[in-house]
Amino acid sequence: MMHRYFSRMPAWKALGVVCLWMAVSVAAEAQTISPEFTRTIRHNPDGSVTLGMGDKAGIVQGMHEGDPHAVQTMLASQTPFWSLLAASVLARMQGDFTQSDKQANRMVAYLEREGGLRDLEPLVMYAEILKAGNAGLAGSWKDWLVALHGLQGKYEKPLRDFFRIPSLKFINMDHITLNVPTEDLPTPSVDWAPVNHVDYVKTLQRKAVPGINPVVPVLINQQKVDAVLDTGVFISILPNEYLKSGRFKSIGKVSNSFDAEGRSDTGPLVVADNLTIGKTVFHNVIFQTTTAKKTILGLQILKQFPHFHMTDTGVTFGPAAEYDCHRPMLLSSDPSANSAYLVFPVVSDQSVRYAYLDSGNIGDALFFEHVPYFSPEEQKQATSFRALTTTGVGTFLAVYRPMTATVDGVKLTGKVQKALRHIPSLIPDFLLTSALLQHGSFYFDFPTHTLCYK
């Protein structure tokens, strides 16, 4: 029966184009549902059933890791869907979200030409999730949440009903749940000052821990707050205590989110009326609230800063700010952009690794690496240390090792801090820390798709 079924399938199905791992939900009585969804359900050891995104060719993995090689290889695939998928992902990794959307639309158009589509198809859903993620990376948080909410309404209940799995989890859809209608979401906007320069808060440059602490003074709803500029976080973080003021609009909650120690940082999603940094004012700013004691401005808002320049003493940005960076951007993300990182190739011992920029990782080590285990010698030398995470202070077992590497043409000699990881699939393996600011500056500008260290 399986052989006969595949022999009548369109070519894109018969080739098994993408081996997605998912868990699903759809209204069977009102819609036709592709049997391909059956192959995408994943039963996990903890008893949960989930739907996520992946493929055997390494395209999605490359997007997660910020490694473009597997993606570039598949551009030449003889199967059009593969090459279109790779083109969409590669455009996103290069910061060109408009082009990524165009390729995603071509993916759907190809499937439609092949014929045999049901109302709900996993590969069409894949393209739609990529476009939702692009909305979050290219536009405002409202565009992103509206797109995700639309996918939840289209796929989740119908697929759960079809497979009779009420607890089915959608890895790339249900990490954010709204508690207000999308039409009630406030529209974000920005009043840009042409040039802004903001110095770090000097009293927070910690003497006990050498390094750069990129904390700046801001106003949130006219209240003075010190905020960490953290490219290692996507959605900005606000301590729960601020909710007591009653000046924040609750719009939903975040789930399936963990800090660097593997602890859940699920929390309410709120909107602040305004955020002032330098002379620029952001209106209707989204925050996730957690038990953390620090306010954190994540990449979701930092990516909006034009001509962003981060030094060892402060930041400069604005439409008219001087900007000297021309290297093409490299970006890591998951399909729906629940997380995203700026990525640099790092050359060490004649090999290349891809490192995520984590400006909120503060200390004297230039590099930070999560490892699954220590060698016997490292085990003897390992000590515990404390670090800020999105849920507060975490404790890690770590060891230092000397390391020489080149980042964007800059040769660096220093240390790598190796720490035991808790959730390998959720935590980036290799990071650049704020200590690199002692040797150079970071530049990025999303409109021109550029990212530099020099």
N, C-alpha and C positions, 0 to 999 in steps of 0.2 A: 504493500500500500504506500509506503513512504516513497519508493522509487517511482511509482506511477504518478504520485502527486507532484514530485519535483519535475518530472518530465513534461508536465503541462504548465509549469510555472514560467513567468517571464525570466529573461536571462539574469537580471539583477538579483532575483531571489535564488535561482538555481546555483549561482556562484557563491551563495552565502556571504554576500557583500560585507556586512558588518556583524561580527559576533558580539552583540551587545549583551551586557549582563543587567537585567532589570527585574523589577517586580511591578505589577500592573493593575489598572482598574478602568472599566468602560461599560456603558449602558448597552448591554447586548441586544435587548429587544428593539431598540431604536436605531442601532448602528451596526454595520457589518465590521467585523474585527478580524484582522489578519491572523491566521494560525501561526505565523512567525513569532508572535508574542510568546507563544508557549515555550519556545526555545530560549527565551531571554530571562525567564524566571530563575532566580537564584535563592536556594534554601541555605541559610547560614547555620553554622554550628550552634549559635545561641538560640536557634528556633525561629528567628525572624526571616521574613521573605522580602527581598528587596529588588528594586529596579534601578540600575545605574547604567553608565555608559562606558563602552570599551570596544576594542577591535583587535584582531589578531595581527594586523599589520603594524601596530605600534603608533598609529596616528594620534589617538587620544592620549596615550601614555606620553608621547613626545610633547603634546600640549601641556600636560600636567607638569612635566619636568623642565619645560623650557628648552628642550633639545630638538632642534629643527631637522636633524638628519633623516630620521625615519619618515617624517612628513615630506621632505623634499624628494626622497626616493620614490614615494608613491605618486608624485605628480606625473610621472611617466607611465603609470599603470595603463594597461590595455583595456581595463574595465572603466568606463566613463565615471561611474559612481565613485570609485576609489579616488580617481584623480580630482574630481570635483570636491570630494570631502577633504582631501589633502590641501587643495587650493584654499578652501574656506578656512581651515584651521591655520594654515601658514599665514594668510592675510591677517587673521586675528593676532597671531604671535608677533607680527610686525607692527601691530597697532593700527592697522587699516581696517576698521570695523565695517565701513561702507562696502569695501570690496569683499569682505568676509560674508556679508549679507547677500551680495550678488551671487557669490558662488553657492551659498546655501539655497537660494531660490533656483539656481540652475540644477541643483541636486534633485529638488522636487519636480521640476519640469522634466528632467530625464526619466524619473520614475513614472510620471504620468504618460509620457510617450511610450514607455514599455508596456503600459496597460496592465490590467488585472489588479488595480489597487482597490482595497477596501476603504471604508470610511476612516478607519484608524489603522495606521501602518507604523511599525517601529522605526523604519528608516526616515519616514516623513517626520515623525516625532523628533528624531535625532536632529534633523535640520532645523526644526522649530525651536528646540532647546538651544542650539548654537545661536540662533538669532535673538532669543531672549537674553542670553549671556552677553551678546554684542550690545544690546540695548543698555545693559547695566554698565558696560565698560565705556561705551561711546557717549551716552547721554546721562540723564539724571536718574536718581534713585527711583523716581516715580515711574519713568518709562520702564525700568527694570521690573518693578513690582507688578505693574499692570500686565506686562508680558508673562511673568511667571504665574500670576493669578489666572490668566486666560488658559494657560497650559493645564493648570490644576483642574479647572472646570471642564476642559475638553477631554482629559484622559483619565483622571484618577478614579472617580466613581464608576464610570463605565467599565474600566478594566478590573477594578475590585469586584464588581458584580459579576462580570463575565467569568472570572476565575474563582469566584466565591472565596476570596481571601480578604476579609474586611480590614485586616491589619497590614495589608501590603504597603510597604514604604517605597517612596519614589526618591531615590538619592539625589537626583538633579532637579527636583521640583518642590518637594515639601519642606525644605529647610527654612522657609519663611511662610508664615500663615498670617493673613490679614484678619483684623476684627472690625474693619470698617469697609463700606463699599468703595470700590476703586474711584468712583466719582467724587467721593469725599476726601480723597487724598489731596493735601495741599500741594501746590505747584512750587518747586524750588526755583530760585533765581539768585543772581549775584550782581551787586553793585561794585564793579571793579575800579580800584584806583590804578592809574597807569603804571606806577612803580611802587612796590612795597618792600621795606627792609625791616626784619624783625630779629633782634638779638635773642640768643638763648638766655634763660633766667640764670644769672651767674651764681646765685646762692644754691642752686641745685646741681652745680658741677661738683660731683662727689669726690672728695679727697681720698676716701678710703678705697675707692675703685677707680683706677686711672681710666681715662677714656672721655668720650664726648657724650654728654647727655642732652639730646636735642629737644629740650622743653622750652616752649614759648608761652608768653602771656597772651591770653585771648579773652574775649567777652562772650559768654553764652547766655542769651536772654538778659543781657546787660550786667551779668554777674561775672566778676573777675575770676578766672580759672587759669591754672597752669596746665598746659596740654602737651603730651608727648607726640612728636611727629614720627609716626611709626609706619614705614612702608611694609612691614611684616604683618600688618593687620589690614583687612579690607574694609569692613563696616566699622565706623568709629565707635568708640566705647565711652560710656558715661557711667560713673558709679551710681548705684541704686539710691544713695542718699539724696541725690539731686531731685529725685522724683517727689520728695516731700514738699517741695516748693509748689507743686501743682501747676507749674507753668509749661508742662510738656504734654503734647497730644499723643496718647497711645494709639498706635495703628496696627499692632500685631505682635508677633513673637518670633524668635529665632530658635530653631532646633537643629539637631544633627551637627552641632558646632562644638569644638573642643579646643582647650588651650594647649600650650606646648607640653604640658605634663599629662595630657590625656584626660583632664577633667572637663566635664560638660560645662559650657558657658552659655547654655540656653537662657534666654532672658527676654523681657519685653522689648519691643521695638517702638521708639518714640520719636517725635519730631520737635525740635527746638525752633522757636520763632526766628531766632537769628544767631549768627556766629560772626564775630568781628575779629579779624586777624590783620595786623597792620592797619591800613586805611581801607581795607576791603570788607564788605559786609555780605555774608551769605544769608539768604532767607529760606526758612523751612528746611532745616538740616536734619538728616536722619542719624540716629544713634541707637546702638544696642546697649541696654543697661545690664550690668553684671555686678558681682560682688567685688570687683577690682576697686582699689583706692585711687587709681590714677585715671584722669581723662586722657583718651587717646584719639588723635586724629589719624584715621587710616587712609589707605590708598584710594578708597571710594571718593573721598573729598580731595585728597592731595593731587589726584590725577587731573583735577579741574584747574589747578594753578598753572597759568601759562608761564613759560620761560622760567621754570623752577630751578633755583640754584642753591644748593645746600653746602655750607662750609663748616669749619670748626667753631665758628662763633655765632652763626645765625643763618637765616635764609633770606633770599631775595626772589621776588616773583612779580608778575604783572604783565599786561599786554605790551608795555613799552620798556620793560626791563631788558638790560643787556643780556645777550644769550649767545654762547659760543659752543655749540654742540651740533654735530652733523652725522654722528654714527647712527645707523638704523636701530630702532628699538627692538628689544626682544622681551617678550612677555609670556609668563606662565599663567595658566588659569584652568579651572575645571569647566566643563561644557556650559553650565548655567551661570558662571562667574560668581559663585558663592565665595570663591577665593581667587586672588590674582596677585602675582609678584613680578616686579621688575627683575630681569635676569641678565647676568654678565657671564661670558665664558672666562674661565680661570685656567691658565696654563701653568702646570706644575709637574716636574719630573717628565717633561716631554709628552704629557697627556693633557687632554682638555676635559674639564668638568664644568657643569653649569651651576652657578651659585645664585641664590635668591638674595636680593638686597633687603636686609632687615635693620633699618635704622633705629628700631626700638631695642635692639640687642646691644646692651651697654656693658663695656668692660675693656680690658686691655688686650684681648685676643683679637686679631684681625679677622679670623675665620672661626666659624662655629659649625661643628659637624655632629649630626646624630648618628650613632652607631648601634648595631644590635647587640654587641658584646665588646668587652675589653680583652686584650691579650693578658696573659698571666702577669707580665711586668706592669702593664697599665692598671690592672686590678689592684696591685699593691700600692700604687701611687695615687689612685683615685681618691678624691675627697668630695664632700658634699658642698654645694654652693646654692645661694638663693638668687632668684631672678624674678623680674616682673613678668607676669603673664596676663592674659585678658580676664582672668578670674581673680587676680591678686598675686601674692608672692608664692612662687613654687620652689621646691627644693629638688636639686638634681645631683646625681653622681657624675663627676667629670674628671678629666685629666688633661693637662696641657702638653703639647708637643710642638717643637720648632717647625716652621714651614716657610718656604720661599716660593712665591708665585707671582705671576704677572696678570694684572687686571686692566683690561683696556689699554695695554701698552705700558702700564706703570708697574715696575718691578718692586715688589714688597717683600720684606723679610721680617718675620715676627712669629706669632704663635697661632696655633689652631687649638680651640677648646673642644674636646671630644666628650660628648655626653651620651649616656644610655637613653635610647628613645623608648617611648611607651606605646605609641600607636604608629607603626611604620607606614601605614597607608595614608595617614592624615598629616604627618609632619614632614616638612621639607628636610632633605638629608644634609644639604650644604648651604651655608649662609655667609654673606658678607655682613660685618657688624659696623656699628657707628665708629669704631676705632679707625677705620679707613679714612675718616675725616681728618685725622692727624697728619695724613700724608697727601691728601688731595681733596677734590670737591666732586659732588654728584650733580649732574644736570639731567633734567628730563622735561619733555614737552609733548603731550599727547597729540595736539593738533598737527604737529610736524613729524610725529612718530620717531622721535630721537631720544637717545639715552647715552650718557657719557660719564666717565670717571677720569679726571685729570687734575 
